[in-house]
């Protein structure tokens, strides 16, 4: 009978692996179960279970500041035009 499972090899630094093993032990699962949970959640939702972005934090902070300034300007403009906030 053919096996329905397969092996995957990943590289991870020793400290991160140790810390994750400790976490998994604390919640009562092993690395294999945790990885399978991650894969199944990703396939079920068709997205990673955490945000992924290629925007570096400096650009994002700058963008957020620019958006906040623009919004504040629009609020002032609308009040000046007699609109209620």
ROMARZA-660585 format. One record per residue: residue number from 1; x, y, z of N, C-alpha, C in turn. Coordinates in pm, whole numbers. Each point is the difference from the previous one (the first is absolute). Layout:
BEGIN
<pt NUM; <X; Y; Z>; <X; Y; Z>; <X; Y; Z>>
...
END
This chain:
BEGIN
<pt 1; <84; -119; 0>; <-84; 119; 0>; <89; 125; 0>>
<pt 2; <-30; 93; -88>; <80; 122; -12>; <-33; 97; 114>>
<pt 3; <105; 62; 55>; <-19; 97; 108>; <-65; 127; -54>>
<pt 4; <-86; 60; 81>; <-65; 124; -42>; <73; 122; 50>>
<pt 5; <110; -18; 69>; <77; 114; 50>; <135; 7; -70>>
<pt 6; <63; 115; 11>; <132; 21; -58>; <83; 83; 96>>
<pt 7; <128; 2; -19>; <90; 77; 86>; <34; 133; -64>>
<pt 8; <17; 100; 85>; <46; 132; -43>; <119; 35; 88>>
<pt 9; <105; 51; -60>; <117; 43; 75>; <8; 152; -6>>
<pt 10; <12; 64; 117>; <14; 145; 4>; <122; 34; 83>>
<pt 11; <54; 117; -23>; <114; 49; 78>; <-48; 113; 90>>
<pt 12; <43; -6; 125>; <-36; 100; 99>; <112; 3; 103>>
<pt 13; <28; 118; 55>; <110; 5; 96>; <-37; -77; 127>>
<pt 14; <100; -50; 69>; <-20; -88; 115>; <-82; 64; 111>>
<pt 15; <28; 127; 29>; <-70; 67; 110>; <-149; 16; -32>>
<pt 16; <-30; 37; -124>; <-140; 15; -40>; <-71; -134; 8>>
<pt 17; <64; -106; -47>; <-60; -134; 7>; <-25; -38; 145>>
<pt 18; <97; 21; 85>; <-14; -35; 142>; <-116; 78; 62>>
<pt 19; <-6; 130; -28>; <-107; 82; 55>; <-137; -45; -51>>
<pt 20; <-7; -37; -127>; <-127; -44; -57>; <-40; -136; 56>>
<pt 21; <98; -89; 18>; <-29; -130; 62>; <-55; 20; 142>>
<pt 22; <58; 94; 73>; <-48; 29; 136>; <-144; 51; -6>>
<pt 23; <-27; 92; -93>; <-136; 50; -17>; <-95; -115; -31>>
<pt 24; <37; -85; -96>; <-86; -111; -39>; <-24; -94; 118>>
<pt 25; <105; -30; 76>; <-16; -83; 120>; <-100; 63; 96>>
<pt 26; <11; 131; 18>; <-89; 71; 93>; <-146; -7; -41>>
<pt 27; <-26; -7; -131>; <-139; -7; -46>; <-43; -142; -36>>
<pt 28; <90; -96; 23>; <-36; -141; -16>; <6; -55; -141>>
<pt 29; <83; 58; -85>; <17; -52; -136>; <149; -14; -30>>
<pt 30; <30; -65; -113>; <140; -8; -42>; <21; 84; -126>>
<pt 31; <124; 7; -48>; <31; 82; -117>; <-79; -43; -124>>
<pt 32; <-14; -130; -19>; <-72; -50; -117>; <-145; 45; 4>>
<pt 33; <-64; -13; 114>; <-139; 43; 14>; <-12; 150; -24>>
<pt 34; <91; 79; 57>; <-3; 145; -18>; <14; 37; -147>>
<pt 35; <93; -63; -69>; <22; 30; -141>; <-123; -40; -83>>
<pt 36; <-57; -118; 30>; <-120; -43; -70>; <-116; 95; 24>>
<pt 37; <-13; 53; 122>; <-104; 98; 31>; <20; 126; -85>>
<pt 38; <125; 46; -10>; <33; 118; -81>; <-39; -22; -146>>
<pt 39; <41; -114; -56>; <-27; -29; -141>; <-151; -9; -25>>
<pt 40; <-71; -72; 86>; <-144; -17; -21>; <-75; 132; 15>>
<pt 41; <40; 84; 96>; <-64; 132; 16>; <27; 86; -122>>
<pt 42; <122; -5; -53>; <35; 78; -119>; <-82; -44; -120>>
<pt 43; <-15; -130; -18>; <-77; -51; -114>; <-149; 26; 16>>
<pt 44; <-51; -9; 123>; <-142; 22; 25>; <-38; 146; -27>>
<pt 45; <84; 94; 47>; <-31; 142; -13>; <57; 62; -127>>
<pt 46; <89; -73; -65>; <67; 47; -122>; <84; 125; 26>>
<pt 47; <51; 13; 124>; <87; 110; 38>; <87; -47; 115>>
<pt 48; <111; 66; 20>; <83; -31; 115>; <-71; 51; 126>>
<pt 49; <19; -69; 113>; <-70; 40; 123>; <64; 119; 71>>
<pt 50; <76; 79; -73>; <62; 121; 53>; <30; 91; -118>>
<pt 51; <8; 131; 24>; <25; 91; -112>; <140; -17; -59>>
<pt 52; <7; 9; -130>; <128; -7; -70>; <8; 123; -90>>
<pt 53; <111; 72; 8>; <13; 122; -78>; <145; 19; -41>>
<pt 54; <21; 61; -113>; <136; 33; -41>; <31; 147; 25>>
<pt 55; <-90; 70; 70>; <23; 139; 35>; <86; 4; 126>>
<pt 56; <115; 66; -9>; <81; 7; 122>; <-64; 97; 99>>
<pt 57; <28; -18; 125>; <-69; 73; 107>; <17; 152; -12>>
<pt 58; <114; 46; -50>; <20; 145; -15>; <-94; 57; -103>>
<pt 59; <-14; -70; -113>; <-91; 47; -105>; <-144; -2; 52>>
<pt 60; <-35; -105; 73>; <-136; -11; 50>; <-29; 111; 100>>
<pt 61; <95; 26; 91>; <-19; 108; 98>; <-16; 133; -71>>
<pt 62; <82; 23; -103>; <-8; 123; -77>; <-136; 10; -70>>
<pt 63; <-45; -110; -59>; <-131; -3; -66>; <-111; 28; 99>>
<pt 64; <7; -60; 117>; <-103; 22; 102>; <-4; 146; 41>>
<pt 65; <117; 61; 19>; <5; 141; 37>; <-60; 87; -108>>
<pt 66; <33; -28; -125>; <-53; 77; -112>; <-152; -13; -7>>
<pt 67; <-51; -120; 22>; <-145; -21; -2>; <-69; 75; 113>>
<pt 68; <61; -3; 119>; <-57; 71; 114>; <-2; 152; -26>>
<pt 69; <108; 52; -58>; <5; 143; -31>; <-105; 35; -106>>
<pt 70; <-14; -83; -100>; <-98; 26; -105>; <-142; -3; 58>>
<pt 71; <-27; -96; 86>; <-132; -11; 62>; <-28; 124; 87>>
<pt 72; <100; 42; 78>; <-17; 120; 83>; <-29; 121; -88>>
<pt 73; <69; 11; -113>; <-23; 110; -93>; <-141; -3; -57>>
<pt 74; <-49; -119; -34>; <-136; -13; -51>; <-103; 38; 106>>
<pt 75; <27; -38; 125>; <-92; 36; 108>; <-7; 152; 15>>
<pt 76; <116; 66; 0>; <3; 146; 13>; <-74; 65; -117>>
<pt 77; <24; -52; -119>; <-63; 55; -120>; <-152; -16; 6>>
<pt 78; <-46; -116; 47>; <-144; -21; 6>; <-66; 89; 105>>
<pt 79; <69; 24; 112>; <-53; 90; 102>; <-4; 143; -56>>
<pt 80; <102; 37; -72>; <4; 133; -62>; <-109; 20; -102>>
<pt 81; <-49; -108; -59>; <-107; 7; -100>; <-139; -17; 64>>
<pt 82; <-4; 4; 135>; <-128; -8; 69>; <-50; -140; 26>>
<pt 83; <83; -102; -26>; <-43; -137; 27>; <21; -34; 147>>
<pt 84; <-87; -85; 53>; <16; -46; 138>; <96; -117; 2>>
<pt 85; <73; -13; 112>; <92; -114; 14>; <-73; -120; 49>>
END
